[in-house]
Amino acid sequence: MLTINTLQNMRDNDGMTLKNGQPVKYKSGWQVALSGIETRSAAEALKAVKDFGENCGIWFSDGIYYIDQSIRVSTKREALTIGRLCNQISVLCWRNMKLAYC
């Protein structure tokens, strides 16, 4: 389970994807965000994680936590379609950990 200490100890450009509160990594598929929040507060970030049912992506950059409710889909086409509908900038390919821009 994610703790506030884990969030407070994230370094610049650290990130993780959670499924049921546990960090996950997949060998295939695409991760796409449906909605999200930005905050400078670790406490607010933790609240967002809980509000998203602990199924989300977390990134920390320049003092800002980005918490996105996200799902994993099988194809790039599906991920890009969802990403565009949800006004996302990019989606993540699990196989090579690279982004495809919407």
Summary of the structure (lengths in Angstrom):
residues: 102
radius of gyration: 12.9
end to end distance: 31.3
largest distance: 37.0
contacts: 286
relative contact order: 0.24
helix: 25%
strand: 42%
